[in-house]
Amino acid sequence: MTNFKQFFNSSLGKKLIMSMTGLFMCLFLIVHLGGNLTLFAGDEGYTFNIYAHFMTHFPPVEIISYILYISILVHALYALILTIQNRRARPVKYAVASKAPVKWASLNMGLLGSIIFLFLIVHMSNFWGRYKFTEGTYREYHKNLLTGELTSTVYKPLSPHFEYAVTTENNIEIVRVKDLYVIVAHSFSLLWYVTLYLLAMVAVAYHLYHGFQSAFRTAGWVHKKYTPIVQFTGIWFFAVIIPLAFASMPIVFYIKSLF
């Protein structure tokens, strides 16, 4: 037990924990992106609002969410500790800073992580906080199960404790749900928020450009057969495709708000 404790208090142990929490957050990004892409469903928020309710009220998902929050805090805390330790060990900066993207990302992981962490605070308070802890607005959707025709109106609950209801009448599915879609649409109509979001996605891209590959190396999962796959996935999927997909959301909604 003593050796186990000493290992996780060591620099290598902290890096391993950061690697595991980082890879867990990478998996979350995939799920989160899949859900958020429903913003483009063109159904007045019907699919997205149902998804948002499910993600915030289904117990197993809620448990995973709290594990995610803990992972973010642990990842950030250990990153701060390791950064301080590294600076104390090397008080003089490198004479020449490399301009290679992967090297630059490696040397500036603390800066990138700080930008992402600050963005997460703003992002979660604006979306998750307002959705969970404010009265908000509700929408009522009527979907014809035979033709697929969908209409929606604002819904005013009779009870302050109302959250979600689904009924079916004469092949018409009626869904009453809290409206996160309208919060997202409003936030993405604000230039300052769109700018912050895009800046954060640039930071995410660089952070994952180095971090995804580094996590596998730290864990010792290095093999000449699989390392090229890890590098390709880290660069093109996590550092390019995922940030661009997330960035497309505020861009599209902001452009729509101008017309």
NORMO-V922005 format. One record per residue. N is the residue number from 1. RES is the residue in three letters. SS is DSSP state (h for helix, s for strand, l for the rest). PSI is psi as a letter, one per 30 degrees, with the letter a starting at -180 (none if undefined). D_CENTER is the distance of its C-alpha to the mean C-alpha in whole Angstrom. Layout:
n->(N/N)
res->(RES/RES)
ss->(SS/SS)
psi->(PSI/PSI)
d_center->(D_CENTER/D_CENTER)
This chain:
n->(1/2/3/4/5/6/7/8/9/10/11/12/13/14/15/16/17/18/19/20/21/22/23/24/25/26/27/28/29/30/31/32/33/34/35/36/37/38/39/40/41/42/43/44/45/46/47/48/49/50/51/52/53/54/55/56/57/58/59/60/61/62/63/64/65/66/67/68/69/70/71/72/73/74/75/76/77/78/79/80/81/82/83/84/85/86/87/88/89/90/91/92/93/94/95/96/97/98/99/100/101/102/103/104/105/106/107/108/109/110/111/112/113/114/115/116/117/118/119/120/121/122/123/124/125/126/127/128/129/130/131/132/133/134/135/136/137/138/139/140/141/142/143/144/145/146/147/148/149/150/151/152/153/154/155/156/157/158/159/160/161/162/163/164/165/166/167/168/169/170/171/172/173/174/175/176/177/178/179/180/181/182/183/184/185/186/187/188/189/190/191/192/193/194/195/196/197/198/199/200/201/202/203/204/205/206/207/208/209/210/211/212/213/214/215/216/217/218/219/220/221/222/223/224/225/226/227/228/229/230/231/232/233/234/235/236/237/238/239/240/241/242/243/244/245/246/247/248/249/250/251/252/253/254/255/256/257/258/259)
res->(MET/THR/ASN/PHE/LYS/GLN/PHE/PHE/ASN/SER/SER/LEU/GLY/LYS/LYS/LEU/ILE/MET/SER/MET/THR/GLY/LEU/PHE/MET/CYS/LEU/PHE/LEU/ILE/VAL/HIS/LEU/GLY/GLY/ASN/LEU/THR/LEU/PHE/ALA/GLY/ASP/GLU/GLY/TYR/THR/PHE/ASN/ILE/TYR/ALA/HIS/PHE/MET/THR/HIS/PHE/PRO/PRO/VAL/GLU/ILE/ILE/SER/TYR/ILE/LEU/TYR/ILE/SER/ILE/LEU/VAL/HIS/ALA/LEU/TYR/ALA/LEU/ILE/LEU/THR/ILE/GLN/ASN/ARG/ARG/ALA/ARG/PRO/VAL/LYS/TYR/ALA/VAL/ALA/SER/LYS/ALA/PRO/VAL/LYS/TRP/ALA/SER/LEU/ASN/MET/GLY/LEU/LEU/GLY/SER/ILE/ILE/PHE/LEU/PHE/LEU/ILE/VAL/HIS/MET/SER/ASN/PHE/TRP/GLY/ARG/TYR/LYS/PHE/THR/GLU/GLY/THR/TYR/ARG/GLU/TYR/HIS/LYS/ASN/LEU/LEU/THR/GLY/GLU/LEU/THR/SER/THR/VAL/TYR/LYS/PRO/LEU/SER/PRO/HIS/PHE/GLU/TYR/ALA/VAL/THR/THR/GLU/ASN/ASN/ILE/GLU/ILE/VAL/ARG/VAL/LYS/ASP/LEU/TYR/VAL/ILE/VAL/ALA/HIS/SER/PHE/SER/LEU/LEU/TRP/TYR/VAL/THR/LEU/TYR/LEU/LEU/ALA/MET/VAL/ALA/VAL/ALA/TYR/HIS/LEU/TYR/HIS/GLY/PHE/GLN/SER/ALA/PHE/ARG/THR/ALA/GLY/TRP/VAL/HIS/LYS/LYS/TYR/THR/PRO/ILE/VAL/GLN/PHE/THR/GLY/ILE/TRP/PHE/PHE/ALA/VAL/ILE/ILE/PRO/LEU/ALA/PHE/ALA/SER/MET/PRO/ILE/VAL/PHE/TYR/ILE/LYS/SER/LEU/PHE)
ss->(l/h/h/h/h/h/h/h/h/l/h/h/h/h/h/h/h/h/h/h/h/h/h/h/h/h/h/h/h/h/h/h/h/h/h/h/h/h/h/h/l/l/l/l/l/h/h/h/h/h/h/h/h/h/h/h/h/l/h/h/h/h/h/h/h/h/h/h/h/h/h/h/h/h/h/h/h/h/h/h/h/h/h/h/h/h/h/h/h/l/l/l/l/l/l/l/l/l/l/l/h/h/h/h/h/h/h/l/h/h/h/h/h/h/h/h/h/h/h/h/h/h/h/h/h/h/h/h/h/h/h/h/h/l/l/l/l/s/s/s/s/s/s/s/l/l/l/l/l/s/s/s/s/s/s/l/l/l/l/l/l/l/l/s/s/s/s/s/s/l/l/s/s/s/s/s/s/s/l/h/h/h/h/h/h/h/h/l/l/l/h/h/h/h/h/h/h/h/h/h/h/h/h/h/h/h/h/h/h/h/h/h/h/h/h/h/h/h/l/l/l/l/l/l/l/l/h/h/h/h/h/h/h/h/h/h/h/h/h/h/h/h/h/h/h/h/h/h/h/h/h/h/h/h/h/h/h/l/l)
psi->(e/e/e/e/e/e/e/f/f/l/e/e/e/e/e/e/e/e/e/e/e/e/e/e/f/e/e/e/e/e/e/e/e/e/e/f/f/f/f/g/f/h/h/g/g/e/e/e/e/e/e/e/e/e/f/g/f/j/e/e/e/e/e/e/e/e/e/e/e/e/e/e/e/e/e/e/e/e/e/e/e/e/e/e/e/e/e/e/f/i/f/k/l/k/e/k/k/k/f/k/e/e/e/e/e/e/f/g/e/e/e/e/e/e/e/e/e/e/e/e/e/e/e/e/e/e/d/e/e/e/e/e/g/l/e/a/l/l/k/k/k/j/k/j/f/e/f/g/k/k/l/l/l/k/k/j/k/f/k/f/g/k/e/k/k/k/l/k/j/h/g/j/k/j/k/k/l/k/j/f/e/e/e/e/e/e/e/g/f/k/e/e/e/e/e/e/e/e/e/e/e/e/e/e/e/e/e/f/e/e/e/e/e/e/e/e/e/e/f/g/i/k/k/f/e/f/e/e/e/e/e/e/e/e/e/e/e/e/f/d/e/e/e/e/e/e/f/f/e/e/e/e/e/e/e/e/f/f/none)
d_center->(35/36/35/32/31/32/30/27/28/29/27/27/25/23/22/22/19/17/17/16/14/12/13/11/8/9/10/7/5/8/9/6/7/11/11/10/12/15/15/17/19/22/23/22/19/21/19/15/17/18/15/14/17/16/13/14/18/18/19/18/15/15/16/13/11/14/14/10/11/14/13/11/14/16/14/15/18/20/18/20/23/24/23/26/28/28/29/32/33/33/34/35/32/33/36/34/30/29/28/26/23/22/24/23/20/21/23/21/18/18/18/15/13/15/14/10/11/13/10/8/11/12/9/9/13/13/12/12/15/17/16/17/20/21/24/22/24/24/25/28/27/30/30/33/33/36/35/31/32/29/30/28/29/28/29/30/30/34/32/30/28/27/24/24/27/28/32/34/37/39/37/34/31/30/27/26/23/21/20/16/17/19/17/14/17/19/16/16/20/20/20/19/16/15/17/14/11/13/14/11/10/13/13/10/12/15/13/13/16/18/16/15/19/20/18/21/24/23/23/26/25/27/29/31/30/27/25/26/23/21/21/21/18/16/18/18/15/12/14/15/14/10/10/13/12/9/12/14/13/14/17/18/18/20/22/23/23/26/28)
